[in-house]
Amino acid sequence: MFADYRVPQILYTIGIIDYAPSILAKLKAGELLPYGSEPEVAIRAASILAVERVKEAIVASVGVETAAREEVTSVLIDFFLWDLAKDVEAGDVVLRQARTIPPVHRTRSIWY
């Protein structure tokens, strides 16, 4: 998966990860999170772990055979979540029992 800015946004919205109140306040204020700072790394790490757990849950829930497990990848889940975040933010998709979608975290980097 790609530890970008959209995936944590939607993972928070659907209740898979939480932000500390101080981080959520910074996001809502549009504050820049310095590259490599504790909040920025925490958001990315939580996203990576969450996507891996989602993948494990999908495989376990559908009883995917060993050969087919390779088709359930964190990259595919990342793509799905990224698109979902854009659709929710645009108002094209409404999620029941979801939190309000927060602003994405802002970090300057050469990577994205």
C-alpha positions in Angstrom: 0.0 0.0 0.0 1.0 3.6 -0.4 1.1 5.6 2.8 -0.3 8.7 1.3 -2.9 11.2 2.6 -6.2 9.9 1.3 -6.1 6.4 2.8 -5.8 7.5 6.4 -8.6 10.1 5.7 -11.1 7.4 4.7 -9.8 4.9 7.3 -10.7 7.5 10.0 -14.0 8.3 8.4 -15.2 4.6 8.5 -13.9 4.1 12.0 -10.9 1.8 11.3 -8.3 4.2 12.7 -8.6 7.1 15.2 -6.7 10.3 15.4 -5.5 11.8 18.7 -7.6 14.9 19.4 -4.5 17.0 19.0 -3.8 15.6 15.5 -7.5 16.0 14.5 -7.4 19.6 15.6 -4.2 20.2 13.5 -5.9 18.6 10.5 -9.0 20.8 10.9 -6.9 23.9 11.2 -5.0 23.0 8.0 -1.6 22.9 9.9 1.4 21.4 8.1 2.7 18.3 9.8 6.4 18.3 9.3 7.8 15.4 7.4 9.0 12.7 9.8 7.3 14.2 12.8 5.6 11.9 15.3 2.0 12.8 14.1 2.9 12.3 10.4 4.6 9.0 11.0 1.8 7.8 13.3 -0.8 8.5 10.7 1.1 6.6 8.0 2.0 3.7 10.3 -1.6 3.3 11.4 -2.7 3.3 7.8 -0.3 0.6 6.8 -1.2 -1.6 9.7 -5.0 -1.0 9.2 -4.8 -1.9 5.5 -3.0 -5.1 6.3 -5.6 -6.0 8.9 -8.4 -5.3 6.5 -6.6 -7.6 4.0 -6.4 -10.4 6.7 -10.1 -9.9 7.6 -11.2 -10.2 3.9 -9.1 -13.4 3.4 -10.5 -14.9 6.6 -14.1 -13.9 6.0 -14.4 -15.3 2.5 -12.3 -18.4 3.2 -10.0 -17.7 0.2 -8.0 -20.7 -0.9 -4.3 -20.5 -0.6 -3.7 -19.8 -4.3 -6.3 -17.1 -4.4 -5.0 -15.2 -1.4 -2.4 -13.6 -3.6 -5.2 -11.8 -5.4 -6.3 -10.0 -2.2 -3.5 -7.4 -2.0 -3.0 -4.3 0.1 -2.4 -2.4 -3.1 -5.9 -3.2 -4.4 -7.4 -2.3 -1.0 -5.4 1.0 -1.1 -6.7 1.8 -4.6 -10.3 1.1 -3.5 -10.0 3.2 -0.3 -8.3 6.1 -2.2 -11.2 6.2 -4.7 -13.8 5.9 -1.9 -12.2 8.8 -0.1 -12.5 11.0 -3.2 -16.1 9.9 -3.8 -17.1 10.6 -0.2 -15.4 14.0 -0.2 -17.1 14.9 -3.4 -20.5 13.8 -2.1 -20.8 11.1 -4.7 -21.0 8.4 -2.1 -22.7 8.7 1.3 -21.6 6.3 4.0 -24.1 5.3 6.7 -22.8 5.5 10.2 -19.6 7.2 9.2 -17.8 10.1 10.7 -17.5 13.4 8.9 -14.6 13.1 6.5 -11.7 15.2 7.9 -9.2 17.2 5.9 -6.2 15.3 4.6 -3.0 15.6 6.5 -0.6 18.1 4.9 3.1 17.3 4.8 5.7 18.6 2.3 7.9 15.9 1.0 9.6 14.8 -2.2 7.6 11.6 -2.2 4.2 13.0 -3.0 
